[in-house]
Amino acid sequence: MKLGVAEIKRHPFFAKTNWQRLEKKLTQAPYIPTVEDPFDVSNYETDWEVPANEHAALNTAATAHLFEGFSS
């Protein structure tokens, strides 16, 4: 991204965006989901699984020396 924000604003996806109205918070969102409270996750899909961490077995005391010096 050589042009930074200007490059994003010029992308065809944002062609109809009125940036001045958006900055002044005068633009209405195209969809506002109904939520019960700030922690309501009912709008997210529930039939997905968190992938298993295939590297978890490598994070042991036997391999700890491999990571010495990686954190301050």
N, CA, C and O of each residue as an XYZ file, in Angstrom:
288
protein
N       0.830     -1.173      0.000
C       0.000      0.000      0.000
C       0.880      1.245      0.000
O       1.299      1.730      1.051
N       1.136      1.721     -1.131
C       1.992      2.891     -1.263
C       1.264      4.185     -0.898
O       1.882      5.132     -0.412
N      -0.046      4.222     -1.133
C      -0.797      5.457     -0.919
C      -1.555      5.478      0.408
O      -2.238      6.457      0.707
N      -1.447      4.430      1.196
C      -2.094      4.384      2.502
C      -3.608      4.455      2.421
O      -4.231      3.733      1.643
N      -4.199      5.329      3.230
C      -5.647      5.465      3.310
C      -6.252      5.863      1.964
O      -7.336      5.399      1.612
N      -5.578      6.696      1.233
C      -6.097      7.124     -0.076
C      -6.297      5.926     -0.998
O      -7.256      5.886     -1.769
N      -5.413      4.971     -0.922
C      -5.535      3.771     -1.757
C      -6.773      2.965     -1.365
O      -7.468      2.431     -2.230
N      -7.046      2.880     -0.082
C      -8.233      2.161      0.389
C      -9.491      2.901     -0.058
O     -10.436      2.282     -0.546
N      -9.504      4.213      0.107
C     -10.681      4.998     -0.266
C     -10.989      4.908     -1.755
O     -12.151      5.008     -2.150
N      -9.968      4.722     -2.586
C     -10.179      4.642     -4.038
C     -10.568      3.248     -4.518
O     -10.881      3.068     -5.695
N     -10.555      2.267     -3.633
C     -10.902      0.895     -4.037
C     -12.357      0.857     -4.507
O     -13.211      1.506     -3.903
N     -12.652      0.117     -5.562
C     -14.020      0.042     -6.096
C     -15.082     -0.358     -5.058
O     -16.235      0.058     -5.173
N     -14.718     -1.141     -4.070
C     -15.683     -1.549     -3.035
C     -16.260     -0.328     -2.320
O     -17.425     -0.339     -1.921
N     -15.456      0.723     -2.154
C     -15.882      1.917     -1.437
C     -16.331      3.049     -2.359
O     -16.407      4.200     -1.928
N     -16.623      2.742     -3.604
C     -16.963      3.766     -4.603
C     -18.152      4.637     -4.174
O     -18.172      5.833     -4.464
N     -19.125      4.060     -3.499
C     -20.324      4.813     -3.108
C     -20.215      5.409     -1.702
O     -21.176      5.999     -1.210
N     -19.084      5.266     -1.064
C     -18.916      5.764      0.305
C     -18.696      7.272      0.314
O     -17.824      7.790     -0.384
N     -19.492      7.962      1.109
C     -19.330      9.396      1.299
C     -18.469      9.560      2.556
O     -18.975      9.487      3.676
N     -17.198      9.777      2.365
C     -16.245      9.787      3.477
C     -16.483     10.939      4.441
O     -16.247     10.792      5.640
N     -16.946     12.084      3.943
C     -17.214     13.222      4.825
C     -18.391     12.910      5.757
O     -18.335     13.203      6.952
N     -19.449     12.319      5.210
C     -20.604     11.938      6.045
C     -20.212     10.846      7.034
O     -20.657     10.851      8.182
N     -19.393      9.927      6.593
C     -18.959      8.846      7.476
C     -18.152      9.407      8.649
O     -18.345      9.005      9.796
N     -17.255     10.331      8.351
C     -16.429     10.938      9.397
C     -17.278     11.697     10.422
O     -16.953     11.715     11.610
N     -18.358     12.318      9.963
C     -19.246     13.063     10.857
C     -20.305     12.167     11.502
O     -21.176     12.642     12.231
N     -20.216     10.867     11.225
C     -21.151      9.860     11.763
C     -22.587     10.138     11.335
O     -23.523      9.974     12.117
N     -22.748     10.560     10.079
C     -24.067     10.828      9.516
C     -24.532      9.702      8.594
O     -25.626      9.764      8.034
N     -23.706      8.687      8.442
C     -24.021      7.557      7.570
C     -24.636      6.437      8.393
O     -24.091      6.042      9.424
N     -25.772      5.928      7.937
C     -26.430      4.836      8.642
C     -25.880      3.504      8.141
O     -25.694      3.315      6.939
N     -25.625      2.598      9.050
C     -25.127      1.274      8.681
C     -26.180      0.539      7.862
O     -27.373      0.666      8.139
N     -25.755     -0.234      6.850
C     -26.722     -0.958      6.021
C     -27.437     -2.074      6.779
O     -28.537     -2.476      6.399
N     -26.821     -2.571      7.839
C     -27.430     -3.639      8.640
C     -26.987     -3.469     10.081
O     -25.791     -3.367     10.356
N     -27.932     -3.438     10.993
C     -27.618     -3.347     12.418
C     -28.221     -4.571     13.089
O     -29.442     -4.671     13.208
N     -27.379     -5.509     13.532
C     -27.901     -6.726     14.137
C     -28.539     -6.457     15.504
O     -28.150     -5.529     16.214
N     -29.508     -7.270     15.851
C     -30.140     -7.181     17.153
C     -29.270     -7.920     18.160
O     -28.885     -9.067     17.929
N     -28.961     -7.270     19.268
C     -28.168     -7.897     20.323
C     -28.843     -7.662     21.673
O     -29.493     -6.639     21.893
N     -28.674     -8.627     22.562
C     -29.272     -8.535     23.897
C     -28.409     -7.715     24.854
O     -28.922     -6.969     25.688
N     -27.081     -7.869     24.719
C     -26.147     -7.176     25.594
C     -24.786     -7.150     24.905
O     -24.628     -7.764     23.850
N     -23.795     -6.452     25.475
C     -22.482     -6.351     24.815
C     -21.783     -7.696     24.592
O     -20.865     -7.786     23.776
N     -22.205     -8.728     25.301
C     -21.564    -10.036     25.180
C     -22.378    -11.022     24.345
O     -22.030    -12.201     24.272
N     -23.437    -10.564     23.726
C     -24.301    -11.402     22.907
C     -23.573    -11.849     21.641
O     -23.141    -11.016     20.845
N     -23.437    -13.152     21.455
C     -22.762    -13.702     20.280
C     -23.732    -14.485     19.391
O     -23.313    -15.303     18.572
N     -25.021    -14.228     19.561
C     -26.032    -15.003     18.827
C     -25.998    -14.745     17.322
O     -26.585    -15.519     16.565
N     -25.340    -13.697     16.868
C     -25.258    -13.416     15.438
C     -24.092    -14.128     14.756
O     -23.915    -14.009     13.543
N     -23.308    -14.856     15.518
C     -22.188    -15.599     14.954
C     -22.593    -17.048     14.709
O     -23.432    -17.594     15.426
N     -22.001    -17.658     13.706
C     -22.282    -19.053     13.421
C     -21.845    -19.923     14.590
O     -20.838    -19.644     15.239
N     -22.601    -20.969     14.851
C     -22.268    -21.856     15.968
C     -21.709    -23.195     15.502
O     -21.193    -23.959     16.317
N     -21.800    -23.493     14.222
C     -21.360    -24.802     13.738
C     -19.948    -24.758     13.159
O     -19.709    -25.232     12.048
N     -19.034    -24.196     13.903
C     -17.629    -24.180     13.496
C     -16.805    -24.757     14.633
O     -17.218    -24.732     15.793
N     -15.671    -25.261     14.296
C     -14.788    -25.859     15.286
C     -13.458    -25.124     15.299
O     -12.974    -24.665     14.264
N     -12.886    -25.022     16.466
C     -11.558    -24.445     16.591
C     -10.566    -25.524     16.182
O     -10.592    -26.621     16.739
N      -9.695    -25.239     15.225
C      -8.740    -26.258     14.792
C      -7.791    -26.643     15.924
O      -7.394    -25.812     16.740
N      -7.447    -27.904     15.946
C      -6.510    -28.386     16.959
C      -5.149    -27.752     16.738
O      -4.732    -27.524     15.602
N      -4.475    -27.475     17.815
C      -3.136    -26.898     17.726
C      -2.160    -28.042     17.481
O      -1.785    -28.755     18.411
N      -1.754    -28.213     16.239
C      -0.878    -29.315     15.884
C       0.511    -29.188     16.482
O       1.267    -30.158     16.513
N       0.852    -27.990     16.960
C       2.174    -27.773     17.534
C       2.172    -27.832     19.062
O       3.222    -27.670     19.684
N       1.020    -28.058     19.667
C       0.933    -28.059     21.126
C       1.869    -29.084     21.750
O       2.471    -28.821     22.792
N       1.997    -30.242     21.125
C       2.851    -31.294     21.677
C       4.316    -30.892     21.677
O       5.104    -31.435     22.451
N       4.692    -29.951     20.824
C       6.083    -29.515     20.752
C       6.440    -28.514     21.844
O       7.616    -28.268     22.108
N       5.418    -27.937     22.479
C       5.646    -26.934     23.504
C       5.790    -27.619     24.860
O       4.880    -27.585     25.689
N       6.921    -28.225     25.064
C       7.170    -28.961     26.300
C       8.502    -28.529     26.893
O       9.250    -27.761     26.287
N       8.784    -29.034     28.083
C      10.061    -28.718     28.738
C      11.228    -29.218     27.888
O      12.305    -28.622     27.902
N      11.020    -30.305     27.150
C      12.095    -30.877     26.328
C      12.464    -29.975     25.149
O      13.581    -30.046     24.637
N      11.535    -29.136     24.724
C      11.812    -28.252     23.588
C      11.991    -26.793     23.999
O      12.249    -25.944     23.146
N      11.860    -26.493     25.273
C      11.934    -25.111     25.760
C      13.242    -24.432     25.361
O      13.256    -23.233     25.080
N      14.340    -25.188     25.335
C      15.644    -24.602     24.999
C      15.679    -24.018     23.581
O      16.487    -23.136     23.289
N      14.807    -24.509     22.713
C      14.761    -24.019     21.335
C      14.283    -22.575     21.256
O      14.541    -21.888     20.268
N      13.584    -22.109     22.301
C      12.988    -20.786     22.275
C      13.661    -19.803     23.228
O      13.138    -18.714     23.463
N      14.798    -20.171     23.770
C      15.505    -19.272     24.675
C      15.916    -18.013     23.934
O      16.419    -18.085     22.813
N      15.706    -16.861     24.555
C      16.091    -15.603     23.955
C      15.043    -14.990     23.045
O      15.269    -13.907     22.507
N      13.893    -15.649     22.851
C      12.860    -15.114     21.969
C      12.007    -14.063     22.642
O      11.355    -13.278     21.955
N      11.989    -14.020     23.965
C      11.186    -12.999     24.650
C      12.070    -12.240     25.626
O      13.108    -12.727     26.074
N      11.630    -11.048     25.933
C      12.442    -10.222     26.826
C      12.033    -10.389     28.267
O      12.617     -9.763     29.151
